[in-house]
Amino acid sequence: MGLFLITMHIILFDTDLREALLPFTYTRPVCELRIGVLTIREKWQRMLAATSVSYITTEHLEPIYPIQIHDDNILINGALLPNQNFIAILKTLQSGEALMLQGELIAARLSRRSFEKLLVKQDLEDLVGYEVDPTTVNLLESITAITEMSTEQISGDMFLLDQEQHVPKVLTYWVHIRYLFTPMRGLSVLISMPVMAPFISAPVL
């Protein structure tokens, strides 16, 4: 393992977990789901200071979410939510190294040549895999997990946004979920309310 370059191109890939997250993933890759304030992709971009991101997803989404291959690429499972412990491990990867969770690929660093071999389903014989501690991995594995993870993710997302001096602060995901299940009066408020708004403007249900 070696030095990680923050200019590396990130490729977020879908796995079979996409099926468990339908219908939300029918129109977008898993990484475009919003967990808390930010999408999974936005979390990775901010925490790795990445300048470019692309996708490996199902065929009907490829025209909207295409893949781009750079000279140096970091592949990350699109259902994986970043945390500081995992990022510390990720940043040590050299080209040709991968992180595994119980034998399943969750992240890898690949050159353009290695990645092109992967696309045509050639074996990467020189790929070296390392098993990671499951406690460092935070996977989105079900629809119910979206709401279960939201409270913790909101606080982390707000910290990231505060670092970028985003003002005003955004409404929490919980406000949006509760509005979806209120009577028509509450629903009409949600429709007229901008996505970004001060916390003080949120009415009490």
C-alpha positions in Angstrom: 0.0 0.0 0.0 1.2 3.5 -0.8 0.4 7.2 -1.3 -3.2 8.2 -2.3 -3.6 11.1 -4.7 -6.6 13.3 -4.1 -6.7 14.2 -7.9 -7.7 10.6 -8.6 -10.8 10.0 -10.6 -13.6 8.2 -8.6 -15.9 5.6 -10.2 -18.9 4.6 -8.1 -20.2 1.2 -9.1 -23.6 -0.5 -8.6 -23.9 -4.1 -7.3 -26.8 -6.4 -6.6 -27.7 -4.1 -3.7 -29.3 -1.9 -6.3 -32.2 -4.5 -6.5 -32.8 -4.2 -2.8 -33.2 -0.4 -3.1 -35.8 -0.4 -5.9 -37.9 1.6 -6.9 -35.6 4.5 -5.8 -32.7 3.1 -7.9 -34.8 2.6 -11.1 -34.0 6.2 -12.2 -30.5 6.7 -10.6 -27.5 4.8 -9.4 -27.3 3.8 -5.8 -24.7 6.6 -5.1 -27.2 9.2 -6.2 -29.6 8.4 -3.3 -29.8 11.1 -0.7 -28.9 9.8 2.8 -29.2 12.7 5.2 -28.5 16.0 3.4 -26.1 14.9 0.8 -26.2 12.1 -1.8 -23.6 9.3 -1.3 -21.7 10.7 -4.3 -21.6 14.1 -2.8 -20.2 12.7 0.5 -17.4 11.0 -1.4 -16.6 14.0 -3.5 -16.3 16.3 -0.5 -14.5 13.9 1.8 -11.9 12.9 -0.8 -11.8 16.4 -2.4 -12.3 14.6 -5.7 -12.5 16.7 -8.9 -14.2 14.1 -11.1 -16.7 11.2 -10.6 -18.4 8.8 -12.9 -20.5 5.6 -12.7 -20.8 1.9 -13.4 -24.5 1.2 -13.4 -27.3 -0.7 -15.1 -27.6 -0.4 -18.9 -30.7 1.8 -19.1 -29.0 4.4 -16.9 -25.7 4.5 -18.7 -26.7 7.4 -21.2 -27.4 9.6 -18.2 -24.7 8.3 -15.8 -21.8 7.4 -18.1 -18.5 5.9 -17.2 -15.2 7.8 -17.7 -11.8 6.1 -17.4 -8.7 8.1 -16.4 -5.1 7.1 -16.0 -5.6 6.6 -12.3 -9.0 5.5 -11.0 -10.5 4.6 -7.6 -13.5 2.3 -7.7 -15.9 2.4 -4.8 -19.1 0.5 -4.2 -21.9 3.0 -4.7 -23.8 1.8 -1.6 -20.8 2.4 0.6 -21.1 5.5 2.8 -17.8 7.1 3.6 -16.4 7.4 7.1 -13.0 8.6 8.3 -11.8 5.1 9.3 -12.5 3.6 5.8 -11.0 6.7 4.1 -7.8 6.3 6.1 -7.5 2.7 4.7 -8.6 3.8 1.2 -5.9 6.5 1.0 -3.1 3.8 1.4 -4.1 1.9 -1.8 -1.5 1.6 -4.6 -2.5 0.9 -8.2 -3.5 -2.8 -8.5 -4.7 -3.1 -4.9 -8.3 -3.7 -3.7 -10.3 -3.7 -0.5 -12.6 -6.7 0.1 -15.5 -7.3 2.5 -16.0 -11.1 3.1 -14.6 -11.8 -0.4 -16.6 -9.1 -2.2 -14.9 -6.1 -3.8 -15.8 -2.8 -2.2 -13.0 -0.6 -3.5 -9.9 -0.7 -5.7 -7.3 1.5 -7.4 -6.8 0.7 -11.0 -4.8 2.1 -13.9 -6.5 2.8 -17.3 -5.0 -0.4 -18.7 -6.2 -2.6 -15.8 -9.6 -1.0 -15.9 -10.0 -1.7 -19.6 -9.2 -5.4 -18.9 -11.9 -5.4 -16.3 -14.5 -4.0 -18.7 -13.9 -6.9 -21.2 -14.0 -9.4 -18.3 -10.4 -10.3 -18.3 -8.9 -11.6 -15.1 -6.7 -9.1 -13.2 -4.1 -11.6 -12.0 -1.9 -9.0 -10.5 -4.7 -7.4 -8.4 -3.9 -7.7 -4.7 -6.9 -7.8 -2.3 -7.0 -6.9 1.4 -9.9 -7.9 3.7 -11.2 -4.9 5.7 -12.6 -4.9 9.2 -16.4 -5.0 8.8 -16.7 -2.3 11.5 -15.2 0.2 9.2 -17.7 -0.5 6.4 -21.1 1.3 6.3 -23.2 -0.2 3.5 -26.7 0.9 2.5 -28.4 -2.4 2.1 -32.2 -1.7 2.3 -34.8 1.0 1.9 -35.5 1.1 5.6 -31.8 1.8 6.2 -32.2 5.2 4.4 -34.3 6.5 7.3 -32.4 4.6 9.9 -29.1 6.2 8.9 -30.4 9.7 8.3 -30.0 11.2 11.8 -26.3 10.3 12.0 -25.7 11.2 8.4 -27.3 14.6 8.7 -24.9 15.7 11.4 -21.9 14.6 9.4 -23.2 16.3 6.2 -23.8 19.5 8.1 -20.3 19.5 9.3 -19.0 19.1 5.7 -21.3 21.9 4.5 -20.2 24.2 7.3 -16.6 23.6 6.3 -17.5 25.0 2.9 -19.4 27.9 4.5 -22.7 27.0 2.9 -25.3 29.4 4.3 -28.2 29.1 5.0 -28.2 25.6 6.5 -30.4 23.1 4.7 -33.5 21.5 6.0 -33.0 17.9 7.4 -34.1 14.9 5.4 -36.5 14.0 8.2 -38.6 17.1 7.6 -39.1 16.0 4.0 -40.1 12.4 4.9 -42.6 13.6 7.5 -44.2 16.0 5.0 -44.8 13.2 2.5 -47.1 11.5 4.9 -49.0 14.5 6.2 -52.5 15.6 5.0 -52.7 17.7 1.8 -52.2 20.9 3.6 -48.7 19.8 4.8 -47.9 18.4 1.3 -48.7 21.7 -0.3 -46.2 23.4 2.0 -43.5 21.0 1.0 -44.1 21.6 -2.7 -43.8 25.4 -2.2 -40.8 25.2 0.1 -37.3 25.4 -1.5 -34.9 22.6 -0.9 -32.4 25.0 0.7 -34.0 27.1 3.5 -33.2 28.2 7.0 -34.0 25.8 9.8 -36.2 28.4 11.5 -38.6 28.4 8.5 -39.6 24.8 9.0 -43.1 24.7 10.6 -43.8 22.3 13.5 -46.1 19.4 12.6 
